[in-house]
Amino acid sequence: MTKIEVLSPSGSRASPYRTEGRTLVKRVHERHIFRLRQAIGIDETVWQDHRDRVNLIHFEFPDGSVREISADEFERKSFLHGDSVRFAVTRFIALADLTLVKDGMRSLFN
């Protein structure tokens, strides 16, 4: 397991990423879910650094659930957002495009 630390453009807080073999994993917090809880993102610099070395992307949600998408599908279906001044450039994917691989213990959105 390799931890990856990424700071926001303001240098304030790190995003929680790690790699496990050929899987890129992001631990999701409520603030990471974008556009009325419809999409989740990965920092573009993290994606560019790891896209050729990973096959899967896992998102670990606060409810304990885990959702995944293949790296190829993520590349094909994701969209970029952010200005790199106030918000880091981020590659987003719709939550509907993720496959549930582990159920959570409580409702994701209360």
C-alpha positions in Angstrom: 0.0 0.0 0.0 1.3 3.4 -1.0 -0.3 6.6 0.4 -0.6 9.6 -1.9 -0.8 13.1 -0.5 -2.3 15.9 -2.6 -2.8 19.5 -1.4 -5.5 21.9 -2.5 -4.4 24.9 -4.6 -4.4 26.9 -1.3 -2.1 24.3 0.2 -4.6 23.7 3.0 -5.7 20.0 3.1 -4.7 16.8 1.6 -6.9 14.4 -0.3 -6.9 10.8 1.0 -5.6 8.6 -1.8 -3.6 5.3 -1.8 -2.7 2.6 -4.2 -3.1 -1.1 -3.4 -1.5 -3.1 -6.1 -3.0 -2.0 -9.4 -6.0 -0.2 -7.7 -6.2 3.5 -7.0 -8.3 4.1 -3.8 -9.9 7.3 -2.6 -11.5 7.6 0.8 -14.5 9.8 0.2 -15.7 12.5 2.6 -19.0 14.3 2.2 -17.2 17.4 0.9 -15.8 15.3 -2.1 -19.2 14.6 -3.6 -20.0 17.1 -6.3 -23.1 18.6 -7.9 -26.0 17.7 -5.6 -24.4 14.3 -4.8 -24.3 13.1 -8.4 -20.5 12.9 -9.0 -17.2 12.1 -7.3 -13.8 13.1 -8.4 -10.1 12.4 -8.4 -7.5 15.1 -8.5 -6.2 15.4 -12.1 -2.6 15.3 -11.0 -3.2 12.0 -9.2 -4.9 10.6 -12.2 -2.2 11.6 -14.6 0.5 10.1 -12.3 -1.3 6.8 -11.9 -3.5 6.2 -14.9 -1.0 3.9 -16.7 -0.3 1.9 -13.5 -3.8 1.1 -12.3 -6.7 -1.1 -13.6 -9.3 -0.2 -11.0 -10.4 2.8 -9.0 -12.2 2.2 -5.7 -14.1 4.9 -3.8 -14.6 4.2 -0.1 -17.7 6.2 1.1 -18.4 7.5 4.6 -21.3 4.9 5.0 -18.8 2.0 4.7 -19.7 1.2 1.1 -17.2 0.7 -1.7 -17.8 1.5 -5.3 -15.5 0.9 -8.2 -14.9 1.6 -11.9 -12.3 0.3 -14.3 -9.5 2.7 -15.2 -10.5 2.5 -18.9 -14.2 3.4 -18.1 -13.1 6.2 -15.8 -10.9 7.7 -18.5 -13.8 7.4 -21.0 -16.7 8.7 -18.9 -15.1 11.3 -16.7 -15.2 15.1 -17.1 -12.8 17.8 -15.9 -13.8 20.7 -13.6 -11.8 23.3 -11.6 -9.7 26.3 -12.3 -6.5 25.4 -10.4 -6.6 28.7 -8.5 -9.5 28.2 -6.1 -10.3 24.6 -6.9 -7.9 21.8 -8.0 -8.5 20.6 -11.5 -10.5 17.4 -10.8 -11.7 14.5 -13.1 -15.3 13.7 -12.1 -17.3 10.6 -12.7 -21.1 10.2 -12.2 -22.0 8.1 -9.1 -24.4 6.2 -11.4 -21.4 4.9 -13.4 -19.8 3.2 -10.3 -20.4 -0.4 -9.4 -21.3 -1.2 -5.8 -18.8 -3.8 -4.5 -19.5 -3.5 -0.8 -22.7 -2.3 0.9 -22.6 0.4 3.6 -24.0 0.1 7.1 -26.1 3.2 6.9 -27.6 5.6 4.3 -25.0 7.4 2.3 -27.1 10.6 2.1 -29.1 11.6 5.2 
